[in-house]
Every structure is written in C-alpha cells, then in structure tokens.
Amino acid sequence: MNEFPIKSFEEYLRIVRDELGTTDSEGHSVRRYFRGQAKRAFDGYDLKPSIGRYNYLKSLTLAERDKLEQEVLETFSNHLLTHVNHLPRNDWEALSIAQHHGMPTRFMDWTTNPLVALYFATRETAKDHDGDSAVYVLISEPKRYSELKREQSNASGEIKEPEKPVKVPDKPLDDDNGYDFFGFDDAENQKQMRVQWDAEEDNVDSKNIISAPKNGHVELSPFEISSNIIYDPPHVSPRIRAQDGVLLACFQPMESLQESEVLELIIGHAVHDDIRRRLDQYGVFDKQLFPDLDGIAKWLKYRVFEINGMT
C-alpha cells in the first residue's frame, strides 16, 4: 500500500492536490473518495463495513449471511411506516436509512471532501489515544450506483424515468445517538430531512416496501452485487449534505478492503492539534459538519475549553 506521512496541514493539501490526481491513465476524470479514521486501518481498525466487525457471522455460509441481512432489513423497513410518510423505493434507500440510524450494514461511510475526512481523522484523537491517525483514499475506482442502474436499464430495454422531486416528511425519524465517523443523526433538524421517495408509495403495504418492481423490472439489490458500488444516499439529514457523504456498498462485507485499493495518508499525532486549529479556520468543524445544536455545542466546547479560546 502506498503511504504518505503527513507532518503539516499544508503538506496534506499538497498531497491531495499534486499526488492523487483527478484523471486516470486514459485522461478520464476521476472522482476521489476519502475516509478519515482516528485509528489506522492496518494497525488495528480494518477498512470494512460495520456488519463485518461481528466475527461470529463468519461461521455462517454466504447464503445464511445474506438471508440474515435481508431479514433484518425487512424488519427495519416494516417499522418505517410509523416514522416516515414516504417509503423507500428499494433496498438501497432502505439500507441507507438503516445505516444512518446505526444498524450494522454492508455500507461504509466515505466523503468526496478531503478536508471532511481530515476532520474525522483528527477531531477526537487528543483524548482517545496518542497514536497516528489516517485518511484513506479509494483508488480502486468502483462503479457508481447510477452506472449500475443505467447498465440494468439498457440490458432490459427499460426507458429511464425522470427523477422524482425531493420530498420532505412531516414526521421526524427517531433520534440517533451515533457520532461515529460519518454519523448522520440530527434530532434538531429531523423535520427538515429531505428524503427521495416516490409519492405513489405513500400507502404501500409494509410487506412490499423493498425493491418494488417498475415496468416489470426488478432492480439489483445491494445484496446481489458482484463488486463494490459507490452509492449517493438520499439526503435523510442535513449532515449528509454538509459532509459530502457517500456510501460504499461492499459485496464482501466480512472482508476488509485490500491494501491495493487505497492510499493511506498517515496523520502524525504530533500535528493533530495544529490541524484541528487550521480546519476550524477553514470552516471545517463541528458547527459546519453537524448543522444542529449538538454541532454548535461541540464547536463551542472545542473553541472555549479544549484550546482555551485560541484559534
């Protein structure tokens, strides 16, 4: 795995700008995805989705694990009726809501913003541990969900329908206390959540929530993919939008990403304090990334108490 030791904020910006590149070997534009971790992946915290951290699941066969995941998602989806007015159109949207609320899934949280990833790599490290952290850059260039849908539509001869307008639910979703990496809970602004649902499915029976066919075509679910897929989730919270969040659907959720799939930018612990100050100056801190009262409180806690008001 290629490693880049980072010893300053400026060096991080230079590496992102000069070393990562924005085009592939054929000159095509490449969109980079970043993930910040307080602990280095190959030093104890593997790059795998949350469901892959339950080791007992490895004793199950692939079919048994897939069945378990789908049954859990179906149970979760059945309970959505009492919390939202618009139901998910497919497994992808249902699973992203479950991920948002802390259920173990085969999704991993990433971002298109390198400064957001740097924030998550350094924000809590002062009190958690005294080791280096890291930002990971996905270089395997997985297919995007939109490409997958387009290929399916072409294969089936289906004409792509125009996107439905964004809907705003009247009811808030349950509070979520997650603040892990790209936690998207938002108690204060739940009523402002923008969720992309079909209005026609408002009164769909709960047993038919997942993967409803359109024009006789059943969409490939995240449990049927044969490679990792990048999925842009619905804006179920202002935090997703603020953090430029995307999800990586892992077709082998019990396995870690391979070293050849990522670059590692090692953030030396000695520069964490300075990086936190610089990120605050650049407007990449709690109150911007968590646009709610929790974010404001955490930002004031940092500005006033953790660095004695110094910027």
N, C-alpha and C positions, 0 to 999 in steps of 0.2 A: 504494500500500500504506500502511495506517495504521501509524505508527511511534510508539513510546513510549520516549523516552530515560529510562533508569533510572540514578539517581545515588546510590541507597542501597538497602539491604536492605528497609527499611520501605516505601520507595516501590514496590518490586516487589510486596510483599504487598498494598499498597493498590490497585495497578493490577489485579492478579489478582482481588481481592475486588470492587472497585467498577466497573471499566471493562469487564470481559469478560462479566459476566452469566452466569446459569445457566438462563435461559429464552429462547426465541425470540420473534419478533414476535407469535405466536399464544398465548403463555403456556405452551408446552410445555417440559418440562425438557430441557436441552441438556447433554451431557457434553463437556467440553473436552479436547483432546489437545495436548500440549506436546512440543517438541523443542528441546534445548539444543545449540548449536554454538559451538565456540571461534572460528570464523570466520563472519562474516556471509554469509548466503546470496547476496544480491545485490551482494556485494562480493568474489566470487571462489569461493564454495563453494555451488553451486546446491542447491536442495532437490529432490533426485532420488534414486532408489534406486541401490544400488551398481552394478548392471549398467548403468545409464545413464551411468556415467563412462567407459565404454570407447567412445571416439568412433568406432573403426573399425566398430563394429556398425551405425552409422548408414548405412553403404554397403549394408547388406543390406535386402531387402524385408521388410515386416511378416511375411509368411508364413515367410520364411527365419529371421528372428529368433525367432519363436515356436517353430519347429521346433528350432532350436538350444537354446533354453531347456529345452524338454521332453526333448530327448535327454540333456542334461547332468543334469537332474533324475532321469531314468530310470537313468542310470549311477550316480549317487549313491545312489539308493534300492536298487539291486541290491546295493550294498556294506553296507547297513544290517543285513543278515542276520547278519553276523559281529560286530555291535556291540550289538544290542538283542534282547530276547526278544519284543517286541511290535511289530508293523509298523504304519506309518501307514495310516490308513483312506482317505486321499485325497491329492490333490496339495497341498492347503492344509497339512496336517500335515507332509508330506514336505518341502515348501518351507520351512516354518518351522524344521525341524531343519537344513536346509542353510544357511539364514540364520544360525542360531545358531553354526554351525561355520565361518563365514567365506566361504561360497560366494557369489559375486555373484548377487543375485536381484532381482526386481521388488518386493520388500518394503522398506519404510522403517521404522525404529525410532522409536516415539513413546512417550509415557507419559501417564497420567492425573494424575500428581502434578507440580504446578508447581515444587516445591522440588527434585525429582529433575532436572528439566530445567535448573534454575538451576545445580545442581551440575555437570552436563556442560558448561554454558556457561562455567564459571569455573575448574574444577579444575586444568587443565593450562596455562592461558594464561600463567602467570608466566614459564615458560621457553620456550614455543613462539613467542610473538610479543607485540608490545606494542600491538596494536590492540584495538578493541572486539569483544565477542562478542555473541551474541543468543540469545534464547529465542523460538521461533516458536509461535504458537497457531493451530491449524487452525480456520477459521471456515466452511469450505465445507460442513460437516456431511455427510460421506459416509455412505452406508448401511453398516450393520454386517452382518457375515457372518451372524449369527443371523437378521436380517431377510431376507437373501437366501435362506437355506435355507427359511425359512417361506413365502416367496413361491413358491419352486420346489415345495414340498410341496403348497401349495394349488392350484397350476396343474396338478399331476399327479394330484391326488386322493389323494396318499400320506398315510398316518397317521404322524405324527411318533413315532419310537421314543424311549423314555426313555434318558437319558444313561447310559452305562456307568460303573461305578466307576473311579476313578483307579487305574492300575496302576503298580507300582514295578519297573523292570527289575533283574535280578540282575547283569547285566554293565555296567560303565561304558562310556560312549562315549569316543571318542578325545579327548585333550586338545585344547584350542583356545587359542591364544595371543592371541586378539583382545581388545582393550581399547578398541575404538573406539565412542564414543558409548554405545550400549546393548549392549556386548559381554556375552554371557551364558555365557562359558566358566566351568567350575567343576571343576578337577581334584580337589580335596579331597573334594567332596561329590557326585561323579557318581553314587554308588550310592544317593543319596537322591533322585535325579531322579524327578519324578512326570510320567509321560507318559500321555496319554489314548489308549490303544489299545483295540481290540476283542480280547478273549481268543480269540475264534474264529479270528482271523487269524494266530495264532502260527506255524502251519505252512504258511502260504500261500507258493506258489512265488514267487521273487523277480520273475519277469516280470509277476506280477499284483498287485504292491504298490499301484500308483497307481490311484485313482478306481475301486475295485471297486464295481459296481452293487449296490444293495439294493432288493429287490422290483421289479426291472426298471427302476429309476430311476437314471440316471447323473447324478451331481452336477456342476453347473457348476464348472469348474476355474478357478484364478486366471489362466489363460491365455485364458479365454473371456469375462471380464467386460467390460462396456462403460462402466464408471465406476469410480472409486476406491472401495475397500471397506476398512473397518476390521475387522481380524481379531484376536481374542484368542487368542494362541498357547497350545498346551499347556505346562504347567509342566515344561519339559525341564531346568530348572535353578532352584535357589532364587533366583537373581538376577532372573529374570523377575518372580517374586512380590514380591521386595524392592523392585524398581524400578517396579512397577505398569506393566510394559511391554505395549504393544500394537503391532501391525504395520499399516501402511497398504499394501495391495496396489494397485499403480499399474497402471492399464490402458494407459497410455502411458509405459512405464518409461524411454524415452530422453529424455523431456521433463521439464523442471523444473515444479514447482508454480507456478501463476500468482500474481502479487502479490495479486490479489483473493481468493485462497483462504486467506491467512494474515495474521495481525497480527505485527509484529516488535517485540519488546521489546529495545531496544538496551542492553546492559550495558556502561557505560563502563569502560574498562580501569583507571581510577584507583580504582574501588571494588571491584575483584576481590579484593584481599587481605582487606578487611573482610567481604565477602560470604562468603568461604571460612571465616572465623572464626565468623560467625553461623550458617552452615549446620552447622558442627561442633557448636555449642551446641544447635542444634535436632535433633541426631542424624541429620543427613542428610550422611553422609560415608562414606569408603571401607568401614569395617568393617560398616556397616549395609547399604549397597547391594551390597557384594560379600561375602556371608557365607561366606568361606573364608579360608585362610591368606594368600592374595595381598592380600585386602582389609585384613586386620589389619596386614600388613607395610606397606602403603601408608599406612594411617592413622597408624601409629607414625612412619613416615618424615616425614609432614607435621607431626604434633604435636611431635616431638622436634627434628627437624633443619631443617625448612623455615620454621617460625615460632619457633624457639628455645624450644619448650615453652610459648609464650604462647597463650592461648585468647581 
